[in-house]
């Protein structure tokens, strides 16, 4: 007797369905190869795999990293059909067949199949259950790394912000700096990974991030990079910045079609280089914390890392973070400013950016609207550089390249491209007439005809 299986039966979150379930439907016509099928073993395949129609791939429900194309899928299970094509059989059935969601999504704290079965959710719940308990070792280690309470609170805010709002995209990343190796910076993030769940985080290297392949993003809430080397604007930073702040990213994996995925990834970086990544003066993407701690004895770390296998201890840490009062802190907002971030800015500033900052009260650096030529003409000879280098320095200094040209000298005059000073309020919302008035007001050869735009201190 053939067993009917509805394509999207209701089931508990993350539950693998039983091999066969009768829904009381009429017996379907036998398949052409029904006599050659190992039906009992076939049901296990049906329960364990899904077909993602828009990508043309089979994915394993127990381990979504296992992906097969049709040819590979047929080869793997050819023994069930005595030489026939299993895909033809499964796709020829209306019932008692493989699940066929349209797309993959990643939505924490939601069920495995969403939107009536059209979406397959790759989030898997953590095994750690929050329960009040002893957090002495955890608290002591954080105090050892960050004896300054203010820094420690910022770290705890970020950790709690990620956990309390798993379905929200964090808009700033965590960067932990420390000159010494082996102090246990990574332990803090390994605890976070355990609390989020082993299936929901990825330990990546800088080379993997820079490779162009982003298949890791499909199943990820947390990315940890343990050894971040110096990143310039022209390299990885161009990828990191949108990944940190944008709600979507392109998933590109070998031998698979690329697609766009809604993402809620929290990025956390560690480095022993105090100039690990270049940030501009107006940066809002990185919460930078620096530890001065030196390594302790091996016995200290043996006891510490044992916590990673202690579900009760992890449950106590989870309870602590889930009940933490975050006050005005928002994981979706601007990263809090820190002394470590100010130091990072100074260490990674370009010579030109440093010069602009040091001479910010002199013209033309104090102009609210300025051209690159005016900046270049004012630079000392030992600092002058290419246009590309100047653009990088201007961006790092917080200037905004206004996208439209202005013509301050009238219709017959030459059009100009200008940059807006970092102190100009609502830089991106001004219209060309307002920007032109800013330019005119600050130059004696023009007559001011409109009120000045209010600027903040810089």
C-alpha positions, 0 to 999 in steps of 0.5 A, spaced: 500 500 500 502 506 498 503 511 503 501 518 502 505 524 505 503 531 504 508 536 502 508 540 508 505 537 514 505 541 520 511 539 525 514 542 531 520 547 530 526 543 527 523 536 528 525 531 522 519 528 520 518 520 521 519 516 515 512 515 513 505 518 515 498 517 512 494 523 511 488 518 509 489 520 502 487 516 496 492 511 494 496 514 488 497 510 481 504 506 482 510 509 479 513 506 473 519 503 477 515 502 484 517 494 483 524 496 483 524 501 489 526 500 496 520 504 499 522 503 506 529 506 505 526 511 500 522 514 506 528 516 510 531 519 504 524 523 503 525 525 511 532 527 511 532 532 504 529 538 501 529 540 494 530 548 493 527 549 487 529 556 485 537 554 486 536 547 483 539 543 489 538 538 494 540 540 501 540 535 508 536 537 513 540 535 519 546 538 516 545 544 511 552 544 509 551 538 505 549 540 498 547 536 492 546 537 485 541 532 481 546 528 478 550 527 485 543 526 488 541 520 483 548 517 484 548 517 491 541 514 492 541 509 485 541 503 489 534 505 492 531 505 485 535 499 482 539 503 476 533 508 475 533 516 476 530 517 483 529 525 482 524 523 476 520 519 481 520 524 487 518 530 482 513 525 479 509 524 485 504 529 488 504 526 495 509 521 499 515 525 496 520 530 498 519 537 501 520 542 495 521 549 499 522 555 494 528 558 498 532 558 504 531 563 509 535 564 516 530 567 521 532 565 529 526 563 533 522 561 528 520 554 525 523 550 520 518 551 514 515 558 514 510 561 509 506 555 508 512 551 506 515 555 501 521 557 505 526 553 509 529 556 515 536 554 516 536 557 524 537 551 529 535 552 536 541 552 541 541 546 546 543 551 552 537 553 556 537 559 561 537 558 568 540 563 574 546 560 577 553 561 578 557 565 573 563 567 578 569 564 573 565 568 567 565 574 571 572 574 574 575 573 567 571 579 564 574 583 570 581 580 568 581 582 561 577 589 562 578 591 569 575 598 567 568 597 569 566 602 563 569 598 558 566 591 561 559 594 561 560 596 553 562 588 552 556 585 556 551 590 552 554 588 546 553 580 548 547 581 551 544 585 545 546 580 540 542 574 544 536 578 546 534 580 539 537 574 535 532 576 529 535 583 529 541 585 524 546 588 529 549 595 525 556 595 529 561 589 530 565 588 536 573 588 535 577 586 541 584 588 541 590 586 545 597 586 544 598 579 548 597 572 545 593 567 549 589 572 554 583 569 553 579 574 548 577 568 544 574 565 550 569 570 551 566 569 544 566 562 544 561 562 550 557 567 545 557 562 540 555 556 545 549 560 547 547 562 540 548 554 538 553 550 535 549 550 528 549 558 528 556 561 528 562 560 523 569 561 525 572 564 519 579 567 517 580 573 514 582 569 507 575 566 507 572 573 508 576 576 502 575 570 498 569 572 494 565 566 496 559 567 502 556 560 502 557 561 510 552 566 510 546 562 509 546 558 516 549 564 520 548 568 526 555 570 529 561 570 525 568 570 529 575 572 526 580 571 531 586 573 527 584 580 524 590 582 520 591 590 518 585 591 513 586 597 509 580 601 505 582 597 498 581 590 501 577 587 506 574 593 509 570 594 502 566 588 504 566 588 511 563 595 511 556 593 508 556 586 511 556 589 518 550 594 516 546 592 511 540 587 512 541 583 505 548 580 502 549 576 496 550 568 497 556 566 492 558 559 493 562 554 488 558 550 483 551 554 486 547 559 483 548 566 487 542 569 490 540 574 495 539 573 503 536 577 508 541 576 514 542 578 521 549 576 522 553 579 528 560 580 526 566 579 532 573 580 530 579 579 535 587 582 533 593 583 537 595 588 532 593 595 535 592 598 527 587 592 525 582 595 521 582 603 518 576 607 521 574 614 519 573 619 524 565 618 523 565 611 523 559 608 527 560 600 525 565 598 530 565 597 538 573 597 539 575 595 546 582 594 548 585 589 553 592 590 557 591 583 560 597 579 560 597 571 559 596 567 566 598 560 568 595 554 564 591 551 570 587 558 569 585 557 562 584 549 563 578 551 568 576 556 564 575 553 558 572 547 561 566 552 562 564 551 554 562 543 556 558 545 562 551 546 560 549 548 567 554 554 567 553 556 560 545 556 562 547 561 568 551 566 563 545 566 558 540 568 564 545 573 566 545 576 559 538 575 557 536 579 563 541 584 563 538 591 562 541 595 556 538 602 558 539 606 552 544 601 548 541 599 541 544 593 538 542 597 531 544 603 533 551 607 532 557 603 536 559 607 542 565 611 542 571 608 546 578 610 548 580 604 544 577 606 538 580 613 538 587 610 539 585 606 533 583 612 529 590 615 530 594 609 529 591 608 522 590 615 519 593 617 513 598 622 513 593 627 509 587 625 514 592 627 520 594 633 516 586 635 515 585 633 523 591 638 525 589 644 521 581 643 521 581 650 524 584 653 518 582 654 511 580 650 506 579 645 511 574 649 515 570 650 509 563 647 509 563 645 502 570 644 499 573 642 492 579 637 492 583 642 488 582 647 494 585 641 499 590 639 494 593 646 493 593 647 500 597 641 502 605 641 503 609 638 498 611 632 502 604 630 503 601 631 496 599 625 493 594 622 488 587 623 487 585 616 489 589 617 496 586 624 497 579 621 496 581 616 501 583 621 506 577 625 505 572 619 506 576 617 512 576 624 515 568 624 515 567 628 509 561 627 504 562 627 496 556 631 494 553 627 488 551 633 484 555 638 481 554 646 483 555 652 479 556 658 484 558 663 479 552 662 475 550 659 468 556 661 464 561 658 470 564 652 471 561 646 474 564 644 481 564 637 485 564 639 492 565 635 499 561 637 505 565 638 512 563 632 517 560 637 521 555 639 516 548 637 519 544 632 515 550 632 509 546 627 505 539 630 505 541 637 503 539 639 496 544 642 490 541 649 492 543 649 499 550 646 498 551 652 493 549 657 498 554 653 503 560 654 498 558 661 496 557 664 503 565 662 505 568 665 499 569 673 499 568 673 491 561 671 492 555 675 496 551 671 501 544 671 499 541 665 504 542 664 511 548 659 513 546 652 514 548 650 522 554 646 523 556 642 529 563 642 532 568 638 529 
